[in-house]
Amino acid sequence: MIEKNFKTQIRVACLGDSITELSGYPHMVSKRLGNNYVVGNFGACGTSVLLDSESPYIYSEALSQAKKFHPDIAIIMLGTNDAICSFEQNELAFIDDYLMLVVNVQSFDSKPVVWIVKPPPIFGDGMWLNSTVLSYKVIPAIMKVATRANLQVIDVYSALDNVCFFNDGVHPNCEAAKVIAEIVCQAIVSR
């Protein structure tokens, strides 16, 4: 059935870190959008934007698989794992590395439309990640990437800023995943 509909269905690739891979939001997006869409989850736990990190998303198997998926739309939600105390020293590299990732995705054979996402807030400063760095450094850097690359932004951060639907302060629970899915779906259908 998918082979038959390959050319008629809109293919949406959800790229990101563990928030994408584990939250279930891509599956919820698929259910909400219905049969005219095929949604793929290309999250990779622990990945980041910065090339000078332990696990840059650009080198992940998930990105290779996303390319083979031939998406019409790519939703990129990264930055959470970059929200560490040393980020200020890496802000320019983050912007350059995110732009490189965007260009890489835009150069897929399918030439997808790319949206980047302001990731959900961090509640507390556990797991080496810093909520202040995310809010005041990473999010503004993501906005600079969007401006430079002329990309639409999906604002998950603001929608979840005052609601702690996060089991460990970082990873969204089912309620937060529903909010993320709703916001992503709104962006897709309004394009």
C-alpha positions as CSV (number, residue, x, y, z in Angstrom):
1,M,0.0,0.0,0.0
2,I,2.8,2.5,0.8
3,E,4.5,1.7,-2.5
4,K,1.3,2.5,-4.4
5,N,0.8,5.8,-2.5
6,F,4.5,6.8,-2.4
7,K,4.0,9.6,-5.0
8,T,0.6,10.8,-3.6
9,Q,1.3,10.9,0.1
10,I,3.2,13.7,1.7
11,R,6.2,12.4,3.5
12,V,7.2,14.1,6.8
13,A,10.5,13.3,8.4
14,C,10.8,14.2,12.1
15,L,14.5,14.7,12.9
16,G,15.9,15.3,16.4
17,D,17.4,13.9,19.5
18,S,15.8,11.7,22.2
19,I,12.8,14.0,22.5
20,T,11.9,13.0,18.9
21,E,13.0,9.4,19.2
22,L,11.3,8.5,22.5
23,S,8.4,10.9,23.1
24,G,6.0,9.4,20.5
25,Y,5.2,12.8,19.0
26,P,6.0,11.7,15.4
27,H,3.5,8.8,15.8
28,M,0.9,11.3,17.1
29,V,1.6,13.6,14.2
30,S,1.0,10.6,11.8
31,K,-2.4,9.8,13.5
32,R,-3.5,13.4,13.4
33,L,-2.6,14.0,9.8
34,G,-4.2,10.9,8.4
35,N,-3.7,8.8,5.3
36,N,-2.5,11.6,3.1
37,Y,0.8,11.7,5.0
38,V,3.5,9.3,5.9
39,V,5.5,10.3,9.0
40,G,8.9,9.0,9.8
41,N,10.7,9.2,13.2
42,F,14.4,9.9,12.7
43,G,15.3,10.8,16.3
44,A,18.6,9.8,17.6
45,C,19.1,9.8,21.4
46,G,22.0,11.9,22.7
47,T,22.6,13.8,19.5
48,S,23.4,17.5,19.3
49,V,23.9,20.2,16.7
50,L,27.5,21.0,17.5
51,L,30.0,19.1,15.4
52,D,32.5,19.4,18.3
53,S,30.4,17.2,20.6
54,E,30.2,13.5,21.4
55,S,27.3,12.8,19.0
56,P,26.6,15.3,16.3
57,Y,23.2,14.6,14.6
58,I,24.7,15.3,11.1
59,Y,26.8,12.1,11.4
60,S,24.0,10.0,12.8
61,E,22.5,6.9,11.1
62,A,19.1,8.6,11.7
63,L,20.0,11.4,9.2
64,S,21.1,8.8,6.6
65,Q,17.8,7.0,7.0
66,A,15.9,10.3,6.8
67,K,17.5,11.0,3.4
68,K,16.5,7.5,2.2
69,F,12.9,8.3,3.3
70,H,12.7,11.0,0.6
71,P,10.7,13.5,2.7
72,D,8.7,16.3,1.3
73,I,8.8,18.0,4.7
74,A,11.6,17.9,7.4
75,I,10.9,19.0,10.9
76,I,14.2,19.5,12.8
77,M,14.1,19.7,16.6
78,L,17.5,19.9,18.1
79,G,19.4,22.0,20.6
80,T,18.5,20.5,23.9
81,N,21.7,18.5,24.2
82,D,23.7,21.6,23.3
83,A,22.3,23.5,26.3
84,I,25.4,23.1,28.5
85,C,27.3,25.7,30.5
86,S,30.1,26.0,27.9
87,F,27.6,26.9,25.1
88,E,28.5,30.6,25.1
89,Q,31.9,29.7,23.8
90,N,30.3,27.6,21.1
91,E,27.4,29.8,20.0
92,L,28.9,30.8,16.7
93,A,29.9,27.2,15.9
94,F,26.3,26.1,16.9
95,I,24.8,28.6,14.3
96,D,27.3,27.5,11.6
97,D,26.8,23.8,12.4
98,Y,23.0,24.1,12.4
99,L,23.1,25.9,9.1
100,M,25.3,23.1,7.7
101,L,22.7,20.6,8.9
102,V,19.9,22.5,7.3
103,V,21.7,22.8,4.0
104,N,22.4,19.0,4.2
105,V,18.7,18.3,4.6
106,Q,17.6,20.7,2.0
107,S,20.0,19.0,-0.5
108,F,18.2,15.6,-0.1
109,D,17.1,14.4,-3.6
110,S,13.5,15.1,-2.5
111,K,14.3,18.7,-1.7
112,P,12.2,18.9,1.4
113,V,10.7,22.0,2.9
114,V,12.5,22.4,6.3
115,W,11.1,23.8,9.5
116,I,13.2,24.1,12.6
117,V,11.7,23.8,16.1
118,K,12.4,25.7,19.3
119,P,12.7,22.6,21.5
120,P,10.7,22.2,24.8
121,P,12.0,23.9,27.9
122,I,14.2,22.2,30.4
123,F,12.8,22.0,33.9
124,G,15.6,22.0,36.4
125,D,19.2,21.7,35.6
126,G,19.7,17.9,35.9
127,M,21.4,15.6,33.4
128,W,24.2,18.2,32.7
129,L,21.7,20.4,30.7
130,N,21.0,23.9,31.7
131,S,17.6,25.6,31.4
132,T,19.0,29.1,31.4
133,V,21.4,28.3,28.6
134,L,18.5,26.8,26.6
135,S,16.3,29.8,27.1
136,Y,18.8,32.6,26.7
137,K,21.4,31.2,24.4
138,V,20.3,28.2,22.4
139,I,16.8,29.5,21.5
140,P,18.1,32.9,20.3
141,A,20.8,31.0,18.3
142,I,18.1,28.8,16.7
143,M,16.2,32.0,15.7
144,K,19.4,33.3,14.1
145,V,19.6,30.1,12.1
146,A,16.0,30.5,11.0
147,T,16.6,34.1,9.9
148,R,19.8,33.3,8.0
149,A,18.3,30.3,6.3
150,N,14.9,31.9,5.8
151,L,13.1,29.0,7.6
152,Q,9.8,28.8,9.3
153,V,10.0,28.1,13.1
154,I,7.7,25.9,15.1
155,D,7.6,27.2,18.7
156,V,7.2,24.2,21.0
157,Y,9.1,26.0,23.7
158,S,6.5,28.7,24.4
159,A,3.6,26.2,24.3
160,L,5.2,24.1,27.1
161,D,7.1,26.8,29.0
162,N,4.7,27.0,32.0
163,V,3.6,23.4,32.1
164,C,5.8,20.7,33.5
165,F,4.8,17.6,31.6
166,F,8.3,16.1,31.8
167,N,9.2,13.1,33.9
168,D,12.8,14.0,34.3
169,G,12.7,17.7,33.5
170,V,13.9,17.1,29.9
171,H,11.9,14.3,28.2
172,P,8.3,15.0,27.5
173,N,5.6,12.7,28.8
174,C,2.6,11.7,26.8
175,E,0.7,15.0,27.5
176,A,3.7,17.1,26.4
177,A,4.1,14.9,23.3
178,K,0.4,15.6,22.4
179,V,1.1,19.3,22.6
180,I,4.2,19.0,20.4
181,A,2.3,16.9,17.9
182,E,-0.6,19.4,17.7
183,I,1.8,22.4,17.1
184,V,3.7,20.5,14.5
185,C,0.5,19.4,12.7
186,Q,-0.7,23.0,12.8
187,A,2.5,24.1,11.0
188,I,2.2,21.3,8.4
189,V,-1.4,21.9,7.5
190,S,-1.1,25.7,7.4
191,R,1.8,25.7,4.9
